[in-house]
Amino acid sequence: PSPLQVNGPDGILQNGAVDENVAKTSQLLAELNFEEDEEDTYYTKDLPVHACSYCGIHDPACVVYCNTSKKWFCNGRGNTSGSHIVNHLVRAKCKEVTLHKDGPLGETVLECYNCGCRNVFLLGFIPAKADSVVVLLCRQPCASQSSLKDINWDSSQWQPLIQDRCFLSWLVKIPSEQEQLRARQITAQQINKLEELWKENPSATLEDLEKPGVDEEPQHVLLRYEDAYQYQNIFGPLVKLEADYDKKLKESQTQDNITVRWDLGLNKKRIAYFTLPKTDSDMRLMQGDEICLRYKGDLAPLWKGIGHVIKVPDNYGDEIAIELRSSVGAPVEVTHNFQVDFVWKSTSFDRMQSALKTFAVDETSVSGYIYHKLLGHEVEDVIIKCQLPKRFTAQGLPDLNHSQVYAVKTVLQRPLSLIQGPPGTGKTVTSATIVYHLARQGNGPVLVCAPSNIAVDQLTEKIHQTGLKVVRLCAKSREAIDSPVSFLALHNQIRNMDSMPELQKLQQLKDETGELSSADEKRYRALKRTAERELLMNADVICCTCVGAGDPRLAKMQFRSILIDESTQATEPECMVPVVLGAKQLILVGDHCQLGPVVMCKKAAKAGLSQSLFERLVVLGIRPIRLQVQYRMHPALSAFPSNIFYEGSLQNGVTA
């Protein structure tokens, strides 16, 4: 607008016209204010459906529709580094969009002219020789094909549709500077929070962020705790946050129109094979996960069955296989029209919560020394009096180097030890050697845990080489899964117990017929429980995952010595599951300079759930015993991690 002339043309008040001028001025100011109010409401009240969900800009030429989240966003940057639409697509992991019907190009779904691909991050354009025509093509393979459908296209001219984090302006107009200033101002932080809120409530708006309780951050973990009750009160809610997030993630993964291939396992159980369409979900499917398979077609009666995953997609194929719990009524004659639901199991989270509670209420769960050390209290150092072995190398295992011998010797005399093992320094051999010496002290079975099944299996294998009696305890849902140490698994050792002929007879009958009469089943279960107890009590070492240590079959047992390998990849509550089974001597092995635990829920991770117990104890000043000699890489390669992460302390056990 042109500048308002309040005074006369020369800027001098005309004589006698003062009152009149004042009246005019105030009238103009009133009008100005009125206009400004209208301006304020322009981006808040009664916005059209296609207004940008972040800032409210609603010029049809400037907005884009996200096909997945069903919301509109503008191509302006506002206060962020990328345009609002690109910001949203990245944060919400979406990639398909449609332009507005009143925009310059009309209602267009952006897709590759050649193959129909709609991923805007792969799409680009080639100007055709005939002016004012452009061809949208995806980068791979269409734009790089030499045989482009039309000879007029020059693939070297291909350019992406998104450049410098916004859509090209001829495709979606960039709102003017003025328009962006008039729009609702939204910060990158608010955008993050809004995106998080949309995951739970897709119709939430910016105003909802102001509501009390929406943005409540959980209490952050501490370095030291008054007592185990405070410890439980802080970690409990974080475990619940992670559990709720995991549940939502699993339950949102329903897939329809699945084709199934049926098979029969060696154990006479039905197996269903299928592939799932690729999604951008954070969810990782694991062996042992539960899946509900439903038949939705009309060629057979409606049916649903629960099974657990026995094969996940791998290098050999994308197929998933599930073994059904019960084969009764399975529609094996049909293959199409199935639906897959993921069954969320709370077991691991329940066990963590239970361990936190036990730590707080049960004085026998850990020794007094470990209790105070874990809570960060000052406590006198203790030396464990034990007969040190003459030779530290365990039978059946490689000879130890000087830093490994020092680690083993020190650990045996301490109630709480941290062993830091940089890459390739022989953590597993050192851990197995420690377990060997602990088991030979005759203080009952040693409990050995790690967060993942693979890490447990590796360590189990090494310990078995020493000649100790090892039992590998698996989750019931993983019993059908093969591993290098399956022969040591409790359920397999029971099958080979000669001392219980009646159990073996019933087992044989069950294998052959698939089912037992209810009386036989009852007897079978009782005998099996007795056999399990006997094997566990007589073992030198019991190996399981951290969460597996919460198995009811271990509930009545107390373990004086507990070793947790890869402990830096476990959350603290996860580590507590084995610890509260009576720890008087606790050894944590890991490396806090490598990857930490995986925590899916951002809120819980930010509050400190992603810090391992090992790491917190290091910060408290407990010095880890570091293994110094690496055997994994050429000295030229090891120099970098040694200098950057380990103060140059890594020595080389290999020369080339």
Secondary structure, 3 states (H helix, E strand, C coil): CCCCCCCCCCCCCCCCCHHHHHHHHHHHHHHHHHHHHHHHHCCCCCCCCCCCCCCCCCCCCCEEEECCCCEEEECCCCCCCCCHHHHHHHHCCCCCEEECCCCCCCCCECCCCCCCCCCCCCEEEEECCCCCCEEEEECCCHHHCCCCCCCCCCHHHCEECEECCEECCCCCCCCCHHHHHHCCCCCHHHHHHHHHHHHHCCCCCHHHHHCCCCCCCCCCCCCCCCCHHHHHHHHHHHHHHHHHHHHHHHHCCCEEEECCEEEECCCCCEEEEECCCCCCCCCCCCCCCEEEEEECCCCCCCEEEEEEEEECCECCECCEEEEECCCCCCCCCCCCCEEEEEECCCHHHHHHHHHHHHHHHCCCCECHHHHHHHHCCCCCCCCCCCCCCCCCCCCCCCCCCHHHHHHHHHHHCCCEEEEECCCCCCHHHHHHHHHHHHHCCCCCCEEEEECCHHHHHHHHHHHHCCCCCEEECCCHHHCCCCCCCHHHEHHHHHHCCCCCHHHHHHHHHHHHHCCCCHHHHHHHHHHHHHHHHHHHHHCCEEEEECHHHHCHHHCCCCCCEEEECCHHHCCHHHHHHHHCCCECEEEEEECCCCCCCCCCCHHHHHHHHCCCHHHHHHHCCCCCEECCEECCCCHHHHHHHHHHHCCCCCEECCCC
